[in-house]
Amino acid sequence: MGERILVVEDEARIASFISRSLRHEGYQVEVAPDGETALEKAFSDPPDLIILDVMLPDINGLEVCKQLRLSGSDEPVLMLTAKDAIPDRVAGLDAGADDYLVKPFAFDELMARIRALLRRTAPPDADDLLQFADLQLDPATRQARRGEREIELTAKEYDVLELFMRHPRQVLTRDIIYDRIWGYDFGGESNIIEVYVRYLRAKLETEGEMRLIHTLRGVGYVLREE
């Protein structure tokens, strides 16, 4: 049974397109045409993810998101808006949204964002301890160790390292890393992957340990021993 998604959209044509397409992808979908209905549905039977339009006829999407977060709801929220100004994006994230997508959007990008958000909130397998060389990750606690040394990682650093740990000795291209970690393409000029690899190397090799994350120029990265 696919994950349950609540689509909050007052434009019937858009709501129909999103819900029909999501069902085709195997998700269970409910639709709410306004903010009040969305809150009722979310509180009575919390979904796995909410797609929330900002411009709604009664309570706007920002207020809906704020009320969800104030009530303790922690399901991921992907906000949709026709506005592309940075202050509007910031307002959505400040209201508690997890991601932001500007209309019009490609359905493939919507799906990538949804997959990324659902992966991020999927419960870890408590027995799924990841080990490579002397590096160990515990997905249940999101703790990292190298030998006897504990390593403090930010949430995104952990996500990147976990991706490598789940695919040891496998070359991961930039496109794969973008999709699996951020859920969409930052564009060819972004150096965000290089930045996070540099952060991880600094933390993993702080006591002179052997390098584990290697760069394959023009290809990507690989977790391997020398």
C-alpha positions in Angstrom: 0.0 0.0 0.0 1.5 3.4 -1.0 2.0 6.3 1.3 -0.9 8.6 1.9 -0.7 12.2 0.5 -3.1 15.0 1.2 -3.3 17.5 -1.7 -4.6 20.9 -0.6 -5.4 22.9 -3.7 -8.4 25.1 -4.5 -8.0 25.0 -8.3 -9.9 21.9 -9.4 -7.9 21.4 -12.6 -4.6 21.4 -10.8 -5.9 19.3 -7.9 -7.2 16.7 -10.4 -4.0 16.6 -12.3 -1.8 16.1 -9.2 -4.1 13.6 -7.5 -4.6 11.5 -10.7 -0.8 11.5 -11.4 0.0 10.6 -7.8 -2.4 7.7 -7.8 -0.9 6.5 -11.0 2.5 6.4 -9.2 0.9 4.2 -6.5 0.2 6.8 -3.7 -3.1 7.0 -1.8 -4.5 10.5 -2.3 -7.0 12.8 -0.6 -7.9 16.3 -1.8 -8.9 19.3 0.3 -10.1 22.4 -1.6 -9.5 24.8 1.3 -7.5 25.3 4.5 -10.3 24.5 6.9 -11.0 21.1 5.2 -7.2 20.4 5.1 -6.8 20.9 8.8 -9.8 18.7 9.6 -8.4 15.9 7.4 -4.9 16.3 8.7 -5.9 16.3 12.4 -8.5 13.4 12.1 -6.3 11.1 10.0 -2.7 12.4 9.5 -1.3 11.7 6.1 2.3 10.7 5.3 2.9 14.0 3.4 0.9 17.2 2.6 1.1 19.1 -0.7 -0.1 22.6 0.3 -1.0 25.5 -2.0 -0.2 28.9 -0.5 -3.2 30.7 -2.0 -6.4 29.2 -0.6 -9.9 30.8 -0.4 -10.2 30.8 3.4 -7.2 30.1 5.5 -4.0 30.6 3.5 -1.4 27.9 3.2 1.1 29.6 5.5 -1.5 29.8 8.3 -2.5 26.1 7.7 1.1 25.1 8.0 1.6 27.2 11.2 -1.4 25.6 12.8 -0.2 22.1 11.9 3.1 22.7 13.5 1.7 24.4 16.6 -0.5 21.3 17.1 2.6 19.1 17.0 2.0 17.6 13.5 5.4 16.7 12.0 4.4 15.2 8.6 6.4 16.7 5.8 4.8 19.7 4.0 5.6 20.6 0.4 4.3 24.1 -0.4 3.1 25.1 -3.9 2.9 28.7 -4.9 2.8 30.9 -8.0 5.2 33.3 -6.3 8.9 33.0 -6.9 10.2 35.9 -4.7 12.7 34.9 -2.1 10.7 36.5 0.8 7.7 34.3 -0.2 9.9 31.2 -0.1 11.4 32.2 3.3 7.9 32.8 4.7 6.8 29.3 3.7 9.8 27.7 5.3 9.5 29.9 8.4 5.9 28.7 8.7 7.2 25.1 9.0 7.2 23.9 5.4 9.9 21.3 4.6 10.2 22.2 0.9 8.9 24.7 -1.7 7.9 24.3 -5.3 6.9 27.2 -7.6 4.1 26.9 -10.2 4.2 26.0 -13.0 6.3 22.9 -12.2 7.3 19.7 -14.0 5.6 16.6 -12.6 9.0 14.8 -12.5 10.3 17.5 -10.2 7.3 17.2 -7.9 7.8 13.5 -7.7 11.5 14.0 -6.9 10.6 16.4 -4.1 8.0 13.9 -2.7 10.4 11.0 -2.8 13.1 13.0 -1.0 10.7 14.1 1.8 9.3 10.6 2.3 12.8 9.1 2.4 13.8 11.7 5.0 10.9 10.7 7.3 11.0 7.0 6.8 11.5 5.1 10.1 15.0 3.5 10.2 15.5 -0.1 10.7 16.9 -0.4 14.3 19.0 -3.4 13.3 20.4 -1.8 10.2 23.8 -0.9 11.5 26.0 0.3 8.7 29.8 -0.6 8.8 32.6 0.2 6.3 36.2 -0.2 7.3 36.4 1.4 10.8 33.5 3.7 10.1 30.1 2.9 11.7 26.7 4.5 11.3 23.6 3.8 13.3 20.4 4.9 11.4 18.3 4.4 14.5 20.2 7.1 16.4 21.9 8.9 13.5 25.2 8.6 15.3 28.5 8.1 13.6 31.8 6.6 14.9 35.2 6.0 13.5 36.9 3.4 15.6 36.3 4.5 19.2 35.8 8.2 18.2 32.3 9.7 18.0 31.8 12.0 15.1 29.3 15.0 15.3 27.5 15.4 12.1 24.9 17.9 10.9 21.6 16.4 9.6 22.6 16.9 6.0 26.2 15.7 6.5 24.7 12.5 8.0 22.3 12.1 5.0 25.2 12.4 2.6 27.4 10.0 4.5 24.6 7.4 4.9 24.1 7.5 1.1 27.8 6.5 0.7 27.6 3.9 3.4 24.6 2.2 1.8 26.4 2.0 -1.5 30.0 1.1 -0.7 32.5 0.9 -3.5 29.8 2.1 -5.9 30.4 5.2 -7.9 27.8 7.9 -7.1 27.4 10.5 -9.8 26.5 14.1 -8.9 23.0 13.6 -10.4 22.4 10.6 -8.1 23.6 12.5 -5.0 21.4 15.5 -5.9 18.3 13.4 -6.4 18.8 11.2 -3.3 19.8 13.9 -0.9 18.1 17.1 -2.1 15.4 15.6 -4.4 16.1 17.9 -7.3 18.9 19.3 -9.5 20.8 22.3 -8.2 22.2 22.9 -11.6 25.5 22.1 -13.2 27.3 25.1 -11.6 26.4 24.3 -7.9 29.3 23.1 -5.8 27.2 22.0 -2.8 28.2 18.4 -3.1 31.9 19.3 -3.1 31.3 21.4 0.0 29.6 18.6 1.9 32.3 16.1 0.9 34.9 18.5 2.2 33.1 18.8 5.5 32.8 15.0 5.8 36.5 14.5 5.0 37.5 17.0 7.6 35.5 15.2 10.3 36.3 11.7 9.2 40.1 12.4 8.9 40.6 14.8 11.8 43.0 12.4 13.5 44.9 11.4 10.4 42.7 8.4 9.5 42.7 6.9 6.0 40.6 8.7 3.4 37.4 6.8 2.6 35.5 9.2 0.3 37.3 9.5 -3.0 36.7 11.9 -5.9 36.6 10.5 -9.4 37.1 13.6 -11.5 34.3 14.2 -14.0 32.4 11.2 -12.8 31.4 11.5 -9.1 32.5 10.0 -5.7 33.0 6.6 -4.2 33.4 5.2 -0.7 36.3 2.8 -0.7 39.5 1.9 1.1 42.8 2.9 -0.5 
